Amino acid sequence: MKHLYRYAPEFILTCYILIFIFFKHPANSWERVINSDGKGYYAYLPAIFIYHDLDYKFIEYYEDKYYPPDKLVFKEFRIETKGGIVNKCFPGLAIIWLPFFLIAHLLSYFLGFETDGYSILYQYAIAFSALFFLWLGCRFLFNFLIRINATPKLAAFITLLIGLGTNLIFYTIIEGSMTHVYSFALVTLFLYSTFRLFNEENGKWFLLSVFLFSLIVLIRPFNGLMILLAPFLFYLSVSPGGSFLKIVLNIKNLLSGLAIMIIMFSIPLLLWYSHTGQWIVYSYGDEHFNFTDPHFFSILFSYNRGWFVYTPIAFLSMAGFAGLFKENRKSFFWLLGFLLIFTFISSCWWMWYYASKCGQRIFVDFLALVGILLLYLFRWIKEKNILRNGMTLLLFLLLGLNLVQFYQHSRWIFPSVDINRKIYWNAFFSLHPVARVNIPDEIIINRKTLFNDMEKNSGWMNEGTISSALAFSSNHSSLITRSQPYSIGFATKLDSLFTTKNKVIRITAMVLSHGRNSGASMVADFGTPEKSLNYMAFFLEPFVRPGKWTKVETAFYVPGDLPDHINVKIYFFLPPGSVPLFIDDMTIDFLSLKDEKIYSRLDGVLVPVK
């Protein structure tokens, strides 16, 4: 059994592979592995090796071919500067992905797949890279814990908690092209190599630490703060002393380390200069830190992605500071100082919750520190059997909770928009996705609302579909069938409905289907009596529960290029082959939102397709 504990990282990897097979389907346009910010990090590779285009004009090509037509997952990473277009994202991940990309490119060529950088083998290549770095991070976390005197059993348990009890799983399986699983592996390896440097007179650990630090900064510059962890590792060493200085100050090692940093850090500089004529470019556009407006406690405790709320194992690990203080006070102060500084600065970012899903994502990079604190927590309570057993049970329960919440987030039971207390607890006990749009009341300038309970004729479209067969409230509902596929609906001109340019139509209704696979959709159709100019549809299939009245809600942005006299028709549509659908208590809100860029692309609100 003792030897089996050493295979904990491989056990975690096996679990991840099985979860990936069950949860992730990269052939589906909604579930591509290269998604979200990952599109920007990845784009360097096709831009350089396939399209020879650092203006990234090929974005529209791959978005149209491989991603949903409603543009809900469209990611714009091009930033306009004085000298030209630059990629908002840093190129560190592209360096990591290069071998995976080249293998996928060769296989796509020989096996007859599209060699455009985004076809299915490229998607799987990035998925494989995420799983590989997940394993690498867990393997070196386990090795590091052994190095600081954890038993194999305890090291295996802690590694299991980090691998399956935190949101690392979400940022490996669901969003494996984000930076976080890679940063987790590289930061963990940096901690390991730097610790070895302080304990062994061997220049390889110095050069490896320099390389890892440079690569970590190239992925996410802010993570360069981890250099503050060097003193923590020094005092954590078995016999800290000055012998490591002989390694660092050795002229050969020093020049080699300097060369590594110059080569690594020159990559973004050369990319910027070659395309814009400027050596230094701020590629984040209008995004910035605001140090006068920190959200220190929100980033930790808010329902809106607070780290400790969605990763309670991390919160419990903070008790490990008591054990660290008892054993090594200098390491205690350095680690505490790093976490306070990192958290404070992170909380000053303009979007302090970082549009995270499944909890706060920026702390994923440093989950090895949670593992270290858990080790000191168990060492602190090792003589207290009842407390140790109770803590073990609690951590197992929280691991289970994390897996449930991973399922909820991956199935969009927790919405991707801002989460408040009410939204959190409504989703907490649910295992079924809910069609819901959360538009904050404070950004609504004007609202016009229509309601139809199907109980009387009100001048709406298709009132002949009103039926007394079933109803959610009162006696009637609108029934759509193969012979009558268009539900009761409303048609009007746009000219008098809105008071701002940021226009949204929100539709809410109760629906019931007797079949599991309903093909019905909510529709907003913009045009003239003779011609449809923009047809927008929201499909109900993931949300309808057979035989049960279900509340569904969606919202559509009104296309900005349409003249005001254009009509809009709002209704439900049932395609051929679908089972009948009942609709009741239909509400239509015409919302005029604040004319600010941040509100022009709200999560969950469908964007017009051009």
SVG drawing of the C-alpha trace seen along z (x, -y; Angstrom):
<svg xmlns="http://www.w3.org/2000/svg" viewBox="-60 -58 93 60">
<polyline fill="none" stroke="black" stroke-width="0.4" points="0.0,0.0 2.9,-2.4 4.1,-2.1 0.6,-2.7 0.5,-6.2 3.3,-7.3 1.0,-6.8 -1.5,-9.4 -0.7,-11.8 -1.3,-9.0 -4.6,-8.2 -5.7,-11.8 -4.7,-11.9 -6.8,-8.8 -9.8,-10.5 -9.3,-13.6 -9.2,-11.5 -12.5,-9.8 -14.1,-13.1 -12.9,-14.6 -14.4,-11.8 -17.7,-12.2 -17.9,-16.1 -16.0,-17.5 -16.9,-17.0 -14.5,-19.1 -16.3,-18.2 -19.3,-20.3 -19.0,-24.0 -19.9,-25.0 -17.2,-22.7 -14.1,-23.5 -10.9,-23.1 -9.4,-26.3 -11.9,-28.8 -12.2,-32.0 -8.8,-33.7 -7.2,-30.6 -8.0,-31.8 -5.6,-34.7 -2.8,-32.6 -3.1,-30.1 -3.4,-32.4 0.4,-33.1 0.9,-29.6 -1.5,-29.6 -0.6,-33.2 3.1,-32.5 3.1,-28.9 -0.1,-28.8 -1.5,-32.2 1.6,-34.4 -0.7,-37.1 0.1,-38.9 -2.9,-41.2 -5.0,-38.0 -7.4,-38.6 -8.2,-34.9 -10.2,-35.2 -13.5,-35.6 -12.6,-32.5 -12.2,-30.1 -15.1,-31.7 -17.5,-31.2 -16.3,-27.6 -15.8,-26.1 -17.7,-28.1 -21.4,-28.8 -23.0,-31.2 -24.6,-33.4 -21.1,-34.6 -21.7,-34.0 -18.3,-32.5 -16.5,-34.9 -13.3,-36.3 -11.7,-39.5 -8.1,-39.6 -6.8,-42.1 -5.8,-45.4 -5.3,-48.5 -2.1,-50.5 -0.4,-53.5 1.8,-51.2 -0.8,-48.5 -2.6,-45.5 -1.2,-43.4 -2.4,-40.3 -3.6,-41.1 -2.3,-37.9 1.4,-37.1 3.1,-34.4 4.2,-32.1 1.5,-29.5 2.3,-29.4 5.8,-28.4 4.5,-25.5 2.0,-24.5 4.5,-24.5 5.3,-20.8 1.7,-19.8 0.7,-22.1 3.3,-20.8 2.3,-17.2 -1.4,-18.0 -0.4,-19.8 1.5,-16.8 -1.2,-14.4 -3.9,-16.5 -1.9,-16.6 -1.3,-12.9 -4.8,-11.9 -6.7,-14.2 -8.0,-16.7 -8.0,-20.5 -4.6,-22.0 -6.0,-25.3 -5.0,-25.3 -8.5,-24.8 -9.8,-21.5 -10.4,-18.6 -6.8,-17.3 -5.6,-20.7 -8.4,-20.8 -7.4,-17.5 -3.7,-18.5 -4.4,-21.3 -6.6,-19.1 -3.8,-16.6 -1.3,-19.4 -3.6,-20.5 -3.9,-16.9 -0.1,-16.5 0.6,-19.6 -2.0,-18.6 -0.1,-15.4 3.2,-17.3 1.9,-19.7 0.5,-16.9 3.6,-14.8 5.9,-17.6 3.5,-18.7 3.7,-15.1 7.5,-15.1 7.8,-18.5 5.6,-17.4 7.9,-14.4 10.9,-16.7 9.5,-18.7 8.9,-15.5 5.4,-14.5 4.7,-10.8 3.7,-9.2 0.2,-8.6 -0.2,-12.3 1.4,-13.6 -1.0,-11.4 -4.0,-12.7 -3.0,-16.3 -2.3,-15.9 -5.7,-14.3 -7.3,-17.2 -5.6,-19.7 -6.3,-17.7 -10.0,-16.8 -11.0,-19.2 -10.3,-22.6 -11.3,-24.4 -8.1,-23.1 -10.4,-20.5 -12.5,-23.1 -9.5,-24.9 -8.1,-21.6 -11.2,-19.9 -13.6,-22.7 -11.2,-25.6 -7.9,-23.8 -6.7,-26.6 -6.6,-29.1 -3.3,-29.7 -4.1,-28.3 -3.3,-24.5 0.0,-25.4 0.9,-28.0 0.0,-25.6 2.4,-23.0 5.2,-25.6 4.9,-27.4 4.9,-24.0 8.0,-23.0 9.6,-26.3 9.0,-25.8 10.5,-22.4 13.6,-23.4 14.3,-26.5 13.9,-24.4 16.4,-21.9 18.7,-24.9 18.8,-25.9 19.6,-22.4 22.1,-21.2 25.1,-22.7 24.1,-22.0 23.9,-24.6 21.1,-22.8 18.6,-23.8 19.5,-27.5 19.2,-27.4 15.9,-25.5 14.5,-28.0 15.5,-30.9 14.0,-29.2 10.7,-28.4 10.5,-31.9 11.0,-33.5 8.4,-31.2 5.8,-31.8 6.2,-35.6 5.8,-35.2 2.5,-33.4 1.2,-35.9 3.5,-38.8 1.7,-39.4 2.8,-36.0 6.3,-37.3 5.4,-38.2 6.3,-34.7 9.9,-35.7 8.8,-36.8 8.5,-33.1 12.2,-32.6 12.9,-33.6 10.0,-31.4 11.7,-28.4 15.1,-29.4 14.0,-29.3 11.9,-26.2 15.1,-24.4 16.5,-21.6 19.8,-23.5 19.5,-27.0 22.9,-28.6 24.9,-30.6 26.3,-27.8 23.7,-28.4 25.3,-31.8 28.3,-29.9 26.1,-28.4 24.2,-31.6 27.4,-33.8 29.4,-31.3 30.2,-33.3 29.2,-30.4 25.8,-29.9 25.3,-33.7 25.9,-34.3 23.8,-31.2 20.9,-32.4 21.1,-35.9 21.2,-34.5 18.0,-32.5 16.2,-35.5 17.3,-37.7 16.2,-35.1 12.9,-34.5 11.9,-38.1 13.0,-39.2 10.2,-37.1 7.3,-39.5 9.6,-42.5 10.5,-41.2 6.9,-40.4 5.8,-43.9 8.6,-45.7 8.3,-43.6 4.7,-44.5 4.3,-48.0 7.8,-49.5 7.6,-49.8 9.7,-47.7 7.3,-48.1 3.5,-47.9 0.8,-47.8 -1.4,-45.1 -4.3,-45.2 -5.9,-48.2 -8.3,-49.9 -7.9,-47.2 -5.8,-48.3 -5.2,-48.2 -7.0,-50.6 -5.0,-50.6 -7.3,-53.1 -10.2,-50.7 -9.2,-47.2 -11.7,-44.4 -9.6,-42.4 -12.4,-40.7 -14.6,-40.3 -12.0,-38.4 -11.9,-36.0 -15.4,-35.8 -17.8,-37.2 -20.6,-35.0 -19.3,-36.4 -16.4,-34.0 -14.8,-34.5 -11.9,-32.1 -12.9,-30.7 -16.6,-30.4 -16.0,-28.1 -12.8,-26.5 -13.4,-25.9 -10.5,-23.6 -8.3,-26.6 -10.0,-28.4 -9.4,-25.4 -5.7,-25.3 -5.2,-28.8 -5.3,-27.1 -1.9,-25.6 -0.3,-28.9 -0.6,-28.0 1.5,-24.9 4.0,-26.9 4.3,-29.6 5.1,-26.9 7.8,-25.2 9.3,-28.0 8.4,-31.6 10.6,-33.2 8.8,-31.0 5.5,-31.9 6.0,-35.7 7.3,-35.4 4.4,-33.1 1.8,-35.2 3.3,-38.4 3.3,-37.0 -0.4,-35.9 -1.4,-39.3 0.4,-41.2 -0.8,-38.9 -4.4,-39.0 -4.3,-42.8 -2.9,-43.6 -5.1,-41.0 -8.2,-42.6 -7.3,-46.0 -7.7,-44.8 -10.6,-46.6 -12.6,-43.4 -11.6,-42.0 -13.5,-38.7 -11.7,-38.1 -14.8,-36.8 -14.0,-33.6 -16.2,-30.5 -16.3,-27.8 -14.8,-30.1 -11.9,-32.5 -9.4,-31.4 -6.2,-33.4 -5.4,-31.4 -5.3,-28.2 -1.7,-29.1 -0.6,-28.9 -2.5,-25.9 0.8,-24.2 0.9,-26.7 -2.5,-25.4 -1.0,-21.9 2.0,-23.1 -0.4,-24.7 -2.5,-21.6 0.7,-19.6 1.5,-22.0 -2.1,-21.8 -1.9,-18.1 1.5,-18.3 0.0,-20.8 -2.9,-18.5 -1.0,-15.1 -1.3,-14.4 -5.0,-15.2 -6.6,-12.1 -10.2,-13.2 -9.4,-16.6 -7.3,-15.0 -9.9,-12.4 -12.6,-15.1 -10.5,-17.3 -9.9,-14.4 -13.6,-13.6 -14.4,-17.3 -11.8,-17.6 -13.3,-14.5 -16.7,-16.0 -15.4,-19.3 -13.8,-17.3 -17.2,-15.8 -18.8,-19.2 -16.2,-20.5 -16.9,-17.7 -20.7,-18.5 -20.0,-22.2 -17.7,-21.3 -20.6,-19.5 -22.9,-22.4 -20.6,-25.0 -19.7,-22.8 -23.5,-22.3 -24.1,-26.1 -26.3,-25.5 -24.3,-28.3 -24.6,-31.1 -21.5,-32.7 -22.7,-36.2 -22.3,-38.0 -23.5,-35.8 -25.1,-37.2 -26.4,-35.5 -29.8,-34.7 -28.4,-33.2 -25.8,-31.2 -28.3,-29.5 -30.9,-29.0 -28.2,-27.0 -26.6,-25.4 -29.1,-22.5 -29.8,-22.1 -28.4,-19.4 -30.4,-20.7 -29.4,-23.7 -31.7,-26.6 -32.4,-29.1 -31.9,-32.3 -30.4,-35.7 -29.2,-38.0 -29.2,-41.7 -28.5,-43.9 -31.3,-46.4 -28.8,-49.2 -27.8,-49.2 -31.5,-49.3 -32.3,-52.9 -35.8,-52.2 -38.1,-49.2 -41.3,-48.4 -43.1,-45.2 -45.8,-43.1 -47.4,-40.1 -49.8,-37.4 -51.3,-34.7 -53.2,-33.2 -56.6,-33.7 -58.0,-36.2 -57.3,-37.6 -55.0,-40.6 -54.1,-41.3 -51.1,-39.1 -50.0,-36.9 -51.2,-33.3 -53.9,-33.5 -55.5,-30.5 -52.8,-28.3 -54.5,-29.0 -55.5,-25.7 -57.3,-24.5 -55.6,-21.1 -53.0,-22.2 -52.1,-25.4 -49.5,-26.5 -51.8,-29.1 -55.5,-29.6 -57.0,-27.6 -55.2,-28.2 -51.8,-28.0 -50.4,-28.3 -49.8,-24.9 -47.5,-24.4 -47.5,-21.2 -46.2,-19.9 -49.3,-21.4 -49.1,-24.7 -45.4,-25.3 -45.6,-29.0 -46.7,-30.0 -48.6,-33.0 -46.3,-35.9 -46.0,-39.7 -45.1,-41.9 -44.2,-45.6 -42.0,-48.3 -38.8,-49.1 -39.0,-52.9 -40.8,-53.7 -39.5,-50.9 -36.1,-52.1 -34.4,-55.2 -30.8,-54.3 -28.6,-52.7 -27.9,-49.6 -31.2,-47.7 -32.1,-44.3 -35.3,-42.2 -35.8,-39.7 -38.3,-36.9 -39.6,-34.8 -42.2,-32.0 -43.3,-28.8 -43.0,-25.8 -43.9,-22.1 -42.8,-19.4 -43.7,-15.7 -40.5,-14.7 -36.9,-14.9 -35.4,-16.2 -37.4,-19.3 -36.2,-21.1 -38.2,-24.2 -36.6,-27.7 -37.4,-31.2 -37.2,-33.6 -36.6,-37.3 -37.1,-38.0 -36.1,-41.5 -37.2,-42.7 -39.9,-44.0 -43.2,-42.3 -41.6,-41.1 -38.1,-40.0 -36.3,-38.8 -33.1,-40.8 -31.9,-39.2 -33.2,-36.0 -32.1,-35.1 -33.0,-31.8 -32.5,-30.4 -32.8,-26.6 -34.7,-25.1 -33.4,-21.5 -30.9,-21.6 -33.3,-23.3 -36.7,-21.6 -37.6,-18.8 -40.1,-16.4 -43.6,-16.5 -42.8,-19.4 -43.5,-23.1 -40.2,-24.9 -39.4,-28.5 -37.2,-29.6 -35.7,-33.0 -33.4,-34.4 -32.4,-37.8 -31.3,-39.2 -29.4,-42.3 -31.2,-44.3 -28.9,-44.6 -27.5,-48.1 -27.4,-48.5 -31.2,-48.3 -33.4,-51.4 -35.9,-52.2 -38.9,-51.5 -38.0,-47.8 -40.4,-45.3 -39.6,-42.7 -41.6,-39.5 -41.2,-37.4 -42.5,-33.9 -41.7,-30.2 -41.0,-27.9 -41.3,-24.1 -39.3,-22.4 -40.5,-19.3 -40.1,-16.1 -40.3,-17.7 -42.9,-16.9 -45.6,-19.5 -44.8,-22.3 -47.1,-24.3 -46.3,-27.9 -47.8,-30.0 -47.3,-33.3 -45.1,-34.9 -43.4,-38.1 -41.5,-40.4 -39.2,-43.1 -37.8,-45.8 -34.8,-47.0 -32.8,-50.2 -29.4,-49.7 -26.6,-52.1 -24.5,-53.0 -21.2,-51.7 -19.0,-49.2 -18.9,-46.8 -22.7,-46.4 -22.7,-45.8 -21.8,-42.2 -23.4,-40.8 -22.9,-37.1 -25.9,-35.1 -27.4,-37.8 -27.4,-36.6 -25.5,-38.7 -26.8,-39.4 -25.1,-37.3 -24.1,-39.4"/>
</svg>
